[in-house]
Amino acid sequence: MLSSVLNSERAILVNIHIMRAFTRLRKMIVTHEDLRRKIEEMEKKYDKQFAVVFSAIK
């Protein structure tokens, strides 16, 4: 989130890399059922702490 707020070239690059990582993870979840199940189990366990992360992945 900080990389979205900061206005520097490095922060912009970091933000782009973060978004690309989430996109790749979303693609992996679609093609790998076991990975999807594990992430859903983690989501249940850490739901409050990582709600933003899991929302972005979905």
TORMI-842144 format. One record per residue (C-alpha): residue number from 1; x, y, z. Coordinates in steps of 0.02 Angstrom, whole numbers. Each point is the difference from the previous one (the first is absolute). Layout:
<rs>
@i:NUM, X:X, Y:Y, Z:Z
...
</rs>
This chain:
<rs>
@i:1, X:0, Y:0, Z:0
@i:2, X:143, Y:117, Z:37
@i:3, X:68, Y:-19, Z:-177
@i:4, X:-169, Y:62, Z:-64
@i:5, X:12, Y:158, Z:106
@i:6, X:181, Y:46, Z:-30
@i:7, X:34, Y:98, Z:-158
@i:8, X:172, Y:-58, Z:-56
@i:9, X:59, Y:-104, Z:-146
@i:10, X:54, Y:-141, Z:116
@i:11, X:-168, Y:-3, Z:90
@i:12, X:-91, Y:-8, Z:-167
@i:13, X:109, Y:-146, Z:-56
@i:14, X:-29, Y:-91, Z:164
@i:15, X:-187, Y:25, Z:-17
@i:16, X:4, Y:-69, Z:-178
@i:17, X:96, Y:-154, Z:58
@i:18, X:-124, Y:-29, Z:142
@i:19, X:-148, Y:7, Z:-121
@i:20, X:87, Y:-119, Z:-120
@i:21, X:31, Y:-122, Z:143
@i:22, X:-184, Y:3, Z:47
@i:23, X:-49, Y:-27, Z:-182
@i:24, X:116, Y:-151, Z:-14
@i:25, X:-65, Y:-70, Z:163
@i:26, X:-180, Y:18, Z:-60
@i:27, X:43, Y:-95, Z:-161
@i:28, X:84, Y:-138, Z:101
@i:29, X:-152, Y:-17, Z:112
@i:30, X:-113, Y:-25, Z:-151
@i:31, X:110, Y:-140, Z:-68
@i:32, X:53, Y:-84, Z:162
@i:33, X:-143, Y:-64, Z:106
@i:34, X:109, Y:-56, Z:147
@i:35, X:80, Y:173, Z:10
@i:36, X:-172, Y:80, Z:1
@i:37, X:-55, Y:-111, Z:145
@i:38, X:156, Y:39, Z:101
@i:39, X:-24, Y:186, Z:-25
@i:40, X:-182, Y:-13, Z:51
@i:41, X:53, Y:-91, Z:159
@i:42, X:124, Y:139, Z:37
@i:43, X:-135, Y:127, Z:-35
@i:44, X:-111, Y:-77, Z:132
@i:45, X:142, Y:-1, Z:125
@i:46, X:66, Y:176, Z:-31
@i:47, X:-155, Y:81, Z:-72
@i:48, X:5, Y:162, Z:100
@i:49, X:185, Y:30, Z:-24
@i:50, X:7, Y:-34, Z:-186
@i:51, X:-173, Y:51, Z:-62
@i:52, X:74, Y:128, Z:-118
@i:53, X:124, Y:-123, Z:-73
@i:54, X:-128, Y:-136, Z:-31
@i:55, X:-121, Y:125, Z:-74
@i:56, X:132, Y:55, Z:-124
@i:57, X:42, Y:-180, Z:-46
@i:58, X:-182, Y:-40, Z:-35
</rs>
